[in-house]
Amino acid sequence: MNRWNPNFYYKEGIKRGFNPEYLDKLIEQGRKIQEKNIPVLFSLAHLASCSRTQYLELHSFVARTEYGQEGYPYRNFPIRKRSGGKRWISVPAPPLMAVQSWINRNILNGISPHPAAFAYVNGIKSPLKAHAEKHCDADWILKVDIKNFFSNISERQVYRVFRSLSYSKLLSFEMARLCTRITPGRTGKRWNIDWNESGVEGYSCTCLGSLPQGAPSSPALSNLVCRELDTQLHELALSKNATYSRYADDLCFSFIKSSRDEVYQFKREVNKVLWDNSFTENPKKSHIIPPGARKIVTGLIVNSDRPSIPQELRDIIRMHLFYSEKFGIPKHCRKRGFRSVIGFRNHLKGLIMYVYSIDPKKGNEFLEKYNRLPWLEFEI
């Protein structure tokens, strides 16, 4: 990140004929931004220069003049959820991906989310394990899933994140536009407007955008948007002697002393906080787990004093390793419904590395068997 020099900036501005009072205001704003240890930016052209992108392209993305051409500037496609159904992924076009990546790397990654957030946070080793550890050995656990998490975070909420970093109103609006996308046909008062919120000619749009799942800036922005939500839920949990943490759209609360009625009442209060922050619960994925029942948080068993990997997952890995060795990788792939050896290889490696992140000893055992399989025969 280039360090901004207010003295050089002022002298250069005077040389170019800018009004001293105007420069003083910019320098005051720049110092506020610099205090947050993030890049000093004053305009969309400044952002284009720093991110090595083209101003005219960024302007068209903000104005949303390119929308309607088969979803451009995003490539949208569905992927299957492990729990069933589909999740839509929106991958930005290369120039938009470039500026989103720059914003994420140079601005968003330097801002800490609330301590209750564990997903998409730099510096947390094995975030799934760290999240689960918060709830080990609890009597009661309440898990609440947020419905359509990314797509329910609006352009206005993203704008407020950038404004909180002391960027100007216009640039905050422009960066919010760059980091969100509109969904054609979306209805509801929250998503439809009939005025130009930016006040800039050419930036008018009748729809508000939301965070696209698949953009590099969306994970960090979701955490920063949720700082107020996390604060409110953390304080609510403290008032009930509960522990709270969030992994993306999964909220988890654990209790040492409670009852079913108390947890149900607490859940109603959680739903009110969600509603006040423009979110809603997905009741199909929310659960109350009582004492004595098996408790799983982010895929890990937390009934004891430390998280452990479910036996089913270890059995699946053993099965893949055994039959791949016994019958050969291609035959096993066909029998288990994998489309390609490469896809199966990546899937199995991912499962093993997940185990390794939780239990290195067991992960190494699986990894040794995995590496003995004849993968090289299938590489191009």
C-alpha positions as a Markdown table, in Angstrom:
| # | Residue | x | y | z |
|---|---|---|---|---|
| 1 | Met | 0.0 | 0.0 | 0.0 |
| 2 | Asn | 1.4 | 3.4 | -1.0 |
| 3 | Arg | 1.8 | 5.8 | 1.8 |
| 4 | Trp | 0.0 | 9.1 | 1.2 |
| 5 | Asn | 2.0 | 12.3 | 1.9 |
| 6 | Pro | -0.3 | 15.3 | 2.7 |
| 7 | Asn | 2.6 | 17.8 | 2.3 |
| 8 | Phe | 3.5 | 16.6 | -1.2 |
| 9 | Tyr | -0.2 | 16.4 | -2.1 |
| 10 | Tyr | -0.8 | 20.0 | -1.1 |
| 11 | Lys | 2.2 | 21.4 | -2.9 |
| 12 | Glu | 1.4 | 19.4 | -6.1 |
| 13 | Gly | -2.2 | 20.7 | -5.9 |
| 14 | Ile | -1.1 | 24.3 | -5.6 |
| 15 | Lys | 1.2 | 23.8 | -8.7 |
| 16 | Arg | -1.8 | 22.6 | -10.6 |
| 17 | Gly | -3.9 | 25.6 | -9.7 |
| 18 | Phe | -6.3 | 24.1 | -7.2 |
| 19 | Asn | -8.0 | 26.2 | -4.5 |
| 20 | Pro | -6.1 | 26.1 | -1.2 |
| 21 | Glu | -9.3 | 25.8 | 0.8 |
| 22 | Tyr | -10.4 | 22.8 | -1.3 |
| 23 | Leu | -7.0 | 21.2 | -0.8 |
| 24 | Asp | -7.2 | 21.7 | 2.9 |
| 25 | Lys | -10.6 | 19.9 | 3.0 |
| 26 | Leu | -9.2 | 17.0 | 1.0 |
| 27 | Ile | -6.1 | 16.8 | 3.3 |
| 28 | Glu | -8.4 | 16.7 | 6.4 |
| 29 | Gln | -10.4 | 13.9 | 4.9 |
| 30 | Gly | -7.2 | 12.1 | 3.8 |
| 31 | Arg | -5.8 | 12.2 | 7.3 |
| 32 | Lys | -9.0 | 10.6 | 8.7 |
| 33 | Ile | -8.7 | 7.8 | 6.2 |
| 34 | Gln | -5.0 | 7.4 | 6.8 |
| 35 | Glu | -5.7 | 7.0 | 10.6 |
| 36 | Lys | -7.5 | 3.7 | 9.7 |
| 37 | Asn | -4.4 | 2.4 | 8.0 |
| 38 | Ile | -6.1 | 2.0 | 4.6 |
| 39 | Pro | -5.4 | 3.6 | 1.3 |
| 40 | Val | -6.3 | 7.3 | 0.9 |
| 41 | Leu | -8.7 | 7.6 | -2.1 |
| 42 | Phe | -10.6 | 10.7 | -3.2 |
| 43 | Ser | -12.3 | 9.7 | -6.4 |
| 44 | Leu | -13.2 | 6.8 | -8.8 |
| 45 | Ala | -10.4 | 7.9 | -11.1 |
| 46 | His | -8.0 | 7.7 | -8.1 |
| 47 | Leu | -9.3 | 4.2 | -7.4 |
| 48 | Ala | -8.8 | 3.2 | -11.1 |
| 49 | Ser | -5.2 | 4.4 | -11.0 |
| 50 | Cys | -4.4 | 2.6 | -7.7 |
| 51 | Ser | -6.1 | -0.7 | -8.9 |
| 52 | Arg | -4.6 | -0.4 | -12.4 |
| 53 | Thr | -8.0 | -0.6 | -14.0 |
| 54 | Gln | -9.7 | 1.6 | -16.6 |
| 55 | Tyr | -11.8 | 4.6 | -15.3 |
| 56 | Leu | -14.3 | 4.3 | -18.1 |
| 57 | Glu | -14.9 | 0.6 | -17.3 |
| 58 | Leu | -15.4 | 1.3 | -13.6 |
| 59 | His | -17.7 | 4.2 | -14.4 |
| 60 | Ser | -19.9 | 1.9 | -16.6 |
| 61 | Phe | -20.0 | -0.7 | -13.8 |
| 62 | Val | -21.2 | 2.0 | -11.3 |
| 63 | Ala | -23.7 | 3.4 | -13.8 |
| 64 | Arg | -24.8 | -0.2 | -14.6 |
| 65 | Thr | -25.1 | 0.5 | -18.3 |
| 66 | Glu | -23.8 | -3.0 | -19.1 |
| 67 | Tyr | -26.5 | -4.9 | -17.3 |
| 68 | Gly | -29.0 | -6.8 | -19.3 |
| 69 | Gln | -26.5 | -8.5 | -21.6 |
| 70 | Glu | -26.9 | -12.1 | -20.4 |
| 71 | Gly | -26.1 | -11.1 | -16.8 |
| 72 | Tyr | -22.9 | -9.2 | -17.7 |
| 73 | Pro | -20.7 | -8.1 | -15.9 |
| 74 | Tyr | -21.3 | -11.3 | -13.9 |
| 75 | Arg | -21.3 | -14.9 | -15.0 |
| 76 | Asn | -24.1 | -16.6 | -13.0 |
| 77 | Phe | -24.3 | -20.4 | -12.5 |
| 78 | Pro | -25.8 | -22.8 | -9.9 |
| 79 | Ile | -23.9 | -25.3 | -7.7 |
| 80 | Arg | -25.5 | -28.0 | -5.6 |
| 81 | Lys | -25.7 | -27.6 | -1.8 |
| 82 | Arg | -24.7 | -30.5 | 0.4 |
| 83 | Ser | -28.0 | -30.1 | 2.2 |
| 84 | Gly | -29.9 | -30.2 | -1.1 |
| 85 | Gly | -31.1 | -27.5 | -3.5 |
| 86 | Lys | -28.9 | -25.0 | -5.4 |
| 87 | Arg | -26.8 | -22.0 | -4.6 |
| 88 | Trp | -26.2 | -19.3 | -7.3 |
| 89 | Ile | -22.6 | -18.2 | -7.8 |
| 90 | Ser | -21.9 | -14.8 | -9.5 |
| 91 | Val | -18.4 | -14.5 | -10.8 |
| 92 | Pro | -17.5 | -10.9 | -11.9 |
| 93 | Ala | -15.9 | -10.1 | -15.3 |
| 94 | Pro | -12.1 | -9.7 | -15.2 |
| 95 | Pro | -11.9 | -5.9 | -14.9 |
| 96 | Leu | -14.6 | -5.9 | -12.2 |
| 97 | Met | -12.9 | -8.8 | -10.5 |
| 98 | Ala | -9.6 | -6.8 | -10.5 |
| 99 | Val | -11.0 | -3.8 | -8.7 |
| 100 | Gln | -13.0 | -5.9 | -6.2 |
| 101 | Ser | -9.8 | -7.9 | -5.4 |
| 102 | Trp | -7.9 | -4.6 | -4.9 |
| 103 | Ile | -10.6 | -3.2 | -2.6 |
| 104 | Asn | -10.7 | -6.5 | -0.7 |
| 105 | Arg | -6.9 | -6.8 | -0.4 |
| 106 | Asn | -6.0 | -3.2 | 0.4 |
| 107 | Ile | -9.1 | -1.9 | 2.2 |
| 108 | Leu | -11.4 | -4.6 | 3.6 |
| 109 | Asn | -8.8 | -7.0 | 4.9 |
| 110 | Gly | -7.3 | -4.3 | 7.0 |
| 111 | Ile | -10.5 | -3.8 | 9.0 |
| 112 | Ser | -11.3 | -6.2 | 11.8 |
| 113 | Pro | -14.8 | -7.6 | 12.1 |
| 114 | His | -16.5 | -8.3 | 15.4 |
| 115 | Pro | -14.7 | -10.9 | 17.5 |
| 116 | Ala | -17.7 | -13.2 | 17.3 |
| 117 | Ala | -17.2 | -13.6 | 13.5 |
| 118 | Phe | -15.0 | -16.6 | 12.5 |
| 119 | Ala | -15.6 | -17.1 | 8.7 |
| 120 | Tyr | -13.5 | -15.1 | 6.3 |
| 121 | Val | -11.3 | -13.6 | 9.0 |
| 122 | Asn | -7.5 | -13.2 | 8.5 |
| 123 | Gly | -5.3 | -14.6 | 11.2 |
| 124 | Ile | -7.6 | -17.3 | 12.5 |
| 125 | Lys | -6.0 | -20.7 | 12.2 |
| 126 | Ser | -8.6 | -23.4 | 11.4 |
| 127 | Pro | -11.6 | -21.1 | 11.7 |
| 128 | Leu | -14.1 | -24.0 | 11.7 |
| 129 | Lys | -12.3 | -25.5 | 14.7 |
| 130 | Ala | -12.0 | -22.1 | 16.4 |
| 131 | His | -15.7 | -21.5 | 16.0 |
| 132 | Ala | -16.7 | -24.9 | 17.3 |
| 133 | Glu | -14.4 | -24.6 | 20.3 |
| 134 | Lys | -16.5 | -21.7 | 21.6 |
| 135 | His | -19.4 | -24.1 | 22.3 |
| 136 | Cys | -17.7 | -27.2 | 23.6 |
| 137 | Asp | -19.2 | -29.0 | 26.6 |
| 138 | Ala | -22.4 | -26.9 | 26.6 |
| 139 | Asp | -25.7 | -28.2 | 27.9 |
| 140 | Trp | -27.9 | -26.5 | 25.4 |
| 141 | Ile | -27.1 | -25.2 | 21.9 |
| 142 | Leu | -29.2 | -23.0 | 19.6 |
| 143 | Lys | -28.3 | -22.9 | 15.9 |
| 144 | Val | -29.9 | -20.2 | 13.7 |
| 145 | Asp | -29.4 | -20.0 | 10.0 |
| 146 | Ile | -29.8 | -16.7 | 8.2 |
| 147 | Lys | -31.9 | -17.0 | 5.0 |
| 148 | Asn | -30.2 | -15.9 | 1.7 |
| 149 | Phe | -27.4 | -14.3 | 3.6 |
| 150 | Phe | -25.3 | -12.6 | 0.9 |
| 151 | Ser | -28.2 | -11.7 | -1.3 |
| 152 | Asn | -30.0 | -9.9 | 1.6 |
| 153 | Ile | -27.1 | -7.6 | 2.2 |
| 154 | Ser | -28.0 | -4.4 | 0.3 |
| 155 | Glu | -26.1 | -1.8 | -1.5 |
| 156 | Arg | -27.0 | 0.7 | 1.2 |
| 157 | Gln | -25.5 | -1.4 | 3.9 |
| 158 | Val | -22.3 | -1.7 | 1.9 |
| 159 | Tyr | -22.3 | 2.0 | 1.3 |
| 160 | Arg | -22.4 | 2.6 | 5.1 |
| 161 | Val | -19.3 | 0.4 | 5.5 |
| 162 | Phe | -17.2 | 2.5 | 3.2 |
| 163 | Arg | -18.6 | 5.8 | 4.7 |
| 164 | Ser | -17.6 | 4.5 | 8.2 |
| 165 | Leu | -14.0 | 4.3 | 6.8 |
| 166 | Ser | -14.2 | 8.1 | 6.1 |
| 167 | Tyr | -14.4 | 7.9 | 2.3 |
| 168 | Ser | -16.5 | 10.6 | 0.7 |
| 169 | Lys | -20.2 | 10.0 | 0.1 |
| 170 | Leu | -19.7 | 9.8 | -3.7 |
| 171 | Leu | -16.8 | 7.4 | -3.6 |
| 172 | Ser | -18.5 | 5.3 | -1.0 |
| 173 | Phe | -21.5 | 5.1 | -3.3 |
| 174 | Glu | -19.3 | 4.2 | -6.2 |
| 175 | Met | -17.4 | 1.5 | -4.4 |
| 176 | Ala | -20.7 | 0.1 | -3.0 |
| 177 | Arg | -22.0 | -0.2 | -6.6 |
| 178 | Leu | -18.7 | -1.9 | -7.7 |
| 179 | Cys | -19.1 | -4.5 | -5.0 |
| 180 | Thr | -22.8 | -5.3 | -5.5 |
| 181 | Arg | -25.0 | -6.5 | -8.4 |
| 182 | Ile | -28.7 | -6.1 | -9.2 |
| 183 | Thr | -30.9 | -9.1 | -9.6 |
| 184 | Pro | -33.4 | -8.7 | -12.5 |
| 185 | Gly | -37.0 | -9.1 | -11.5 |
| 186 | Arg | -36.4 | -8.7 | -7.8 |
| 187 | Thr | -39.4 | -7.1 | -6.1 |
| 188 | Gly | -40.1 | -5.4 | -2.8 |
| 189 | Lys | -39.8 | -1.9 | -1.4 |
| 190 | Arg | -36.3 | -2.5 | -0.1 |
| 191 | Trp | -34.9 | -3.3 | -3.6 |
| 192 | Asn | -36.7 | -0.8 | -5.8 |
| 193 | Ile | -36.2 | 2.9 | -5.9 |
| 194 | Asp | -37.4 | 5.7 | -8.1 |
| 195 | Trp | -34.7 | 8.3 | -7.6 |
| 196 | Asn | -31.0 | 8.8 | -8.1 |
| 197 | Glu | -29.5 | 8.2 | -4.7 |
| 198 | Ser | -26.0 | 9.4 | -5.7 |
| 199 | Gly | -27.2 | 12.7 | -7.0 |
| 200 | Val | -24.8 | 12.3 | -10.0 |
| 201 | Glu | -26.1 | 12.4 | -13.5 |
| 202 | Gly | -25.7 | 9.0 | -15.2 |
| 203 | Tyr | -25.8 | 7.0 | -12.0 |
| 204 | Ser | -29.5 | 6.6 | -11.9 |
| 205 | Cys | -30.8 | 3.1 | -11.4 |
| 206 | Thr | -34.3 | 1.8 | -10.3 |
| 207 | Cys | -32.9 | -1.2 | -8.4 |
| 208 | Leu | -30.6 | -1.6 | -5.4 |
| 209 | Gly | -27.8 | -4.1 | -5.6 |
| 210 | Ser | -26.9 | -6.9 | -3.1 |
| 211 | Leu | -23.7 | -8.8 | -2.4 |
| 212 | Pro | -22.9 | -11.4 | -5.1 |
| 213 | Gln | -21.7 | -14.7 | -3.8 |
| 214 | Gly | -18.6 | -15.3 | -5.8 |
| 215 | Ala | -17.1 | -11.8 | -5.7 |
| 216 | Pro | -13.8 | -11.6 | -3.9 |
| 217 | Ser | -15.0 | -8.6 | -1.8 |
| 218 | Ser | -18.3 | -10.1 | -0.6 |
| 219 | Pro | -17.0 | -12.3 | 2.3 |
| 220 | Ala | -15.2 | -9.4 | 4.1 |
| 221 | Leu | -18.0 | -7.0 | 3.4 |
| 222 | Ser | -20.5 | -9.4 | 4.8 |
| 223 | Asn | -18.5 | -9.4 | 8.1 |
| 224 | Leu | -18.2 | -5.7 | 8.2 |
| 225 | Val | -21.9 | -5.1 | 7.5 |
| 226 | Cys | -22.7 | -7.6 | 10.3 |
| 227 | Arg | -20.6 | -5.8 | 13.0 |
| 228 | Glu | -23.7 | -4.1 | 14.4 |
| 229 | Leu | -25.7 | -7.4 | 14.3 |
| 230 | Asp | -22.8 | -9.3 | 16.0 |
| 231 | Thr | -22.6 | -6.6 | 18.7 |
| 232 | Gln | -26.4 | -6.8 | 19.4 |
| 233 | Leu | -26.4 | -10.6 | 19.5 |
| 234 | His | -23.2 | -10.7 | 21.6 |
| 235 | Glu | -24.8 | -8.4 | 24.2 |
| 236 | Leu | -28.1 | -10.4 | 24.1 |
| 237 | Ala | -26.1 | -13.6 | 24.7 |
| 238 | Leu | -24.2 | -12.0 | 27.6 |
| 239 | Ser | -27.5 | -10.9 | 29.2 |
| 240 | Lys | -28.5 | -14.6 | 29.3 |
| 241 | Asn | -25.1 | -16.0 | 30.3 |
| 242 | Ala | -24.8 | -17.6 | 26.8 |
| 243 | Thr | -21.9 | -17.7 | 24.4 |
| 244 | Tyr | -22.4 | -16.4 | 20.8 |
| 245 | Ser | -20.4 | -16.8 | 17.6 |
| 246 | Arg | -21.1 | -16.6 | 13.9 |
| 247 | Tyr | -19.7 | -18.5 | 10.9 |
| 248 | Ala | -21.0 | -16.6 | 7.9 |
| 249 | Asp | -24.8 | -17.3 | 7.9 |
| 250 | Asp | -24.6 | -19.8 | 10.8 |
| 251 | Leu | -25.3 | -18.3 | 14.3 |
| 252 | Cys | -24.5 | -20.4 | 17.3 |
| 253 | Phe | -25.5 | -19.8 | 20.9 |
| 254 | Ser | -24.5 | -22.2 | 23.8 |
| 255 | Phe | -25.9 | -22.3 | 27.3 |
| 256 | Ile | -24.6 | -24.0 | 30.5 |
| 257 | Lys | -27.8 | -23.6 | 32.5 |
| 258 | Ser | -31.1 | -23.1 | 30.7 |
| 259 | Ser | -34.3 | -24.9 | 29.8 |
| 260 | Arg | -36.3 | -25.5 | 26.6 |
| 261 | Asp | -38.7 | -22.7 | 27.3 |
| 262 | Glu | -35.9 | -20.3 | 28.0 |
| 263 | Val | -34.1 | -21.2 | 24.8 |
| 264 | Tyr | -37.3 | -20.8 | 22.8 |
| 265 | Gln | -37.8 | -17.4 | 24.3 |
| 266 | Phe | -34.2 | -16.5 | 23.5 |
| 267 | Lys | -34.7 | -17.6 | 19.9 |
| 268 | Arg | -37.6 | -15.2 | 19.5 |
| 269 | Glu | -35.4 | -12.4 | 20.7 |
| 270 | Val | -32.7 | -13.4 | 18.3 |
| 271 | Asn | -35.2 | -13.4 | 15.4 |
| 272 | Lys | -36.2 | -9.8 | 16.4 |
| 273 | Val | -32.6 | -8.7 | 16.2 |
| 274 | Leu | -32.2 | -10.3 | 12.8 |
| 275 | Trp | -35.4 | -8.6 | 11.6 |
| 276 | Asp | -34.1 | -5.2 | 12.8 |
| 277 | Asn | -30.9 | -5.8 | 10.8 |
| 278 | Ser | -32.8 | -6.7 | 7.6 |
| 279 | Phe | -32.3 | -10.5 | 8.0 |
| 280 | Thr | -34.6 | -13.4 | 8.5 |
| 281 | Glu | -34.2 | -16.9 | 9.9 |
| 282 | Asn | -34.2 | -20.0 | 7.8 |
| 283 | Pro | -36.4 | -22.2 | 10.0 |
| 284 | Lys | -35.5 | -25.4 | 8.1 |
| 285 | Lys | -31.9 | -25.1 | 9.2 |
| 286 | Ser | -32.3 | -23.8 | 12.7 |
| 287 | His | -32.2 | -26.2 | 15.6 |
| 288 | Ile | -32.3 | -26.4 | 19.4 |
| 289 | Ile | -30.1 | -29.2 | 20.8 |
| 290 | Pro | -30.8 | -30.3 | 24.4 |
| 291 | Pro | -28.6 | -31.9 | 27.0 |
| 292 | Gly | -27.6 | -35.5 | 26.2 |
| 293 | Ala | -28.1 | -35.1 | 22.4 |
| 294 | Arg | -25.3 | -35.2 | 19.9 |
| 295 | Lys | -24.1 | -31.6 | 19.3 |
| 296 | Ile | -22.5 | -30.6 | 16.0 |
| 297 | Val | -21.2 | -27.1 | 15.2 |
| 298 | Thr | -19.7 | -26.3 | 11.8 |
| 299 | Gly | -19.4 | -30.1 | 11.1 |
| 300 | Leu | -17.6 | -30.9 | 14.4 |
| 301 | Ile | -18.9 | -32.7 | 17.5 |
| 302 | Val | -18.7 | -30.5 | 20.6 |
| 303 | Asn | -20.1 | -32.8 | 23.3 |
| 304 | Ser | -16.7 | -33.0 | 25.0 |
| 305 | Asp | -14.1 | -30.3 | 26.0 |
| 306 | Arg | -12.6 | -30.2 | 22.5 |
| 307 | Pro | -14.1 | -30.5 | 18.9 |
| 308 | Ser | -13.8 | -33.9 | 17.2 |
| 309 | Ile | -14.5 | -35.1 | 13.7 |
| 310 | Pro | -17.7 | -37.2 | 13.2 |
| 311 | Gln | -17.1 | -40.9 | 12.7 |
| 312 | Glu | -19.1 | -40.8 | 9.5 |
| 313 | Leu | -16.7 | -38.5 | 7.8 |
| 314 | Arg | -13.7 | -40.7 | 8.7 |
| 315 | Asp | -15.6 | -43.7 | 7.4 |
| 316 | Ile | -16.3 | -42.0 | 4.1 |
| 317 | Ile | -12.6 | -41.2 | 3.6 |
| 318 | Arg | -11.6 | -44.7 | 4.5 |
| 319 | Met | -14.1 | -46.1 | 2.0 |
| 320 | His | -12.8 | -43.9 | -0.8 |
| 321 | Leu | -9.2 | -44.8 | -0.1 |
| 322 | Phe | -9.9 | -48.6 | 0.3 |
| 323 | Tyr | -12.0 | -49.0 | -2.9 |
| 324 | Ser | -9.7 | -46.7 | -5.0 |
| 325 | Glu | -6.9 | -49.0 | -4.1 |
| 326 | Lys | -8.8 | -52.3 | -4.5 |
| 327 | Phe | -10.7 | -51.6 | -7.8 |
| 328 | Gly | -8.8 | -48.7 | -9.3 |
| 329 | Ile | -9.6 | -45.0 | -9.2 |
| 330 | Pro | -11.6 | -44.8 | -12.5 |
| 331 | Lys | -13.9 | -47.7 | -11.6 |
| 332 | His | -14.5 | -46.3 | -8.1 |
| 333 | Cys | -15.2 | -42.9 | -9.6 |
| 334 | Arg | -17.9 | -44.3 | -11.9 |
| 335 | Lys | -19.5 | -46.3 | -9.2 |
| 336 | Arg | -19.7 | -43.3 | -6.8 |
| 337 | Gly | -21.1 | -41.0 | -9.5 |
| 338 | Phe | -18.1 | -38.6 | -9.9 |
| 339 | Arg | -17.8 | -37.1 | -13.4 |
| 340 | Ser | -14.0 | -37.2 | -13.5 |
| 341 | Val | -11.0 | -38.5 | -11.8 |
| 342 | Ile | -9.7 | -34.9 | -11.2 |
| 343 | Gly | -13.0 | -33.9 | -9.6 |
| 344 | Phe | -12.9 | -37.0 | -7.3 |
| 345 | Arg | -9.2 | -36.3 | -6.5 |
| 346 | Asn | -10.0 | -32.7 | -5.5 |
| 347 | His | -13.0 | -33.8 | -3.4 |
| 348 | Leu | -11.1 | -36.5 | -1.5 |
| 349 | Lys | -8.1 | -34.2 | -1.0 |
| 350 | Gly | -10.4 | -31.5 | 0.4 |
| 351 | Leu | -12.0 | -34.0 | 2.9 |
| 352 | Ile | -8.5 | -35.1 | 4.1 |
| 353 | Met | -7.2 | -31.6 | 4.5 |
| 354 | Tyr | -10.3 | -30.7 | 6.5 |
| 355 | Val | -9.5 | -33.6 | 8.8 |
| 356 | Tyr | -5.9 | -32.5 | 9.0 |
| 357 | Ser | -6.9 | -29.0 | 10.1 |
| 358 | Ile | -8.8 | -30.5 | 13.0 |
| 359 | Asp | -6.7 | -33.6 | 13.8 |
| 360 | Pro | -3.2 | -33.5 | 12.2 |
| 361 | Lys | -2.3 | -37.0 | 13.3 |
| 362 | Lys | -5.4 | -38.6 | 11.7 |
| 363 | Gly | -5.0 | -36.3 | 8.7 |
| 364 | Asn | -1.5 | -37.4 | 8.1 |
| 365 | Glu | -2.5 | -41.0 | 8.2 |
| 366 | Phe | -5.1 | -40.4 | 5.5 |
| 367 | Leu | -2.7 | -38.3 | 3.5 |
| 368 | Glu | -0.1 | -41.0 | 3.3 |
| 369 | Lys | -2.6 | -43.5 | 1.9 |
| 370 | Tyr | -3.9 | -40.8 | -0.5 |
| 371 | Asn | -0.4 | -40.1 | -1.8 |
| 372 | Arg | 0.2 | -43.8 | -2.5 |
| 373 | Leu | -2.7 | -44.0 | -5.0 |
| 374 | Pro | -1.5 | -43.8 | -8.7 |
| 375 | Trp | -2.8 | -40.3 | -9.4 |
| 376 | Leu | 0.0 | -39.5 | -11.9 |
| 377 | Glu | -1.5 | -42.0 | -14.4 |
| 378 | Phe | -4.5 | -39.7 | -14.9 |
| 379 | Glu | -2.7 | -36.4 | -15.2 |
| 380 | Ile | -2.5 | -34.8 | -18.7 |
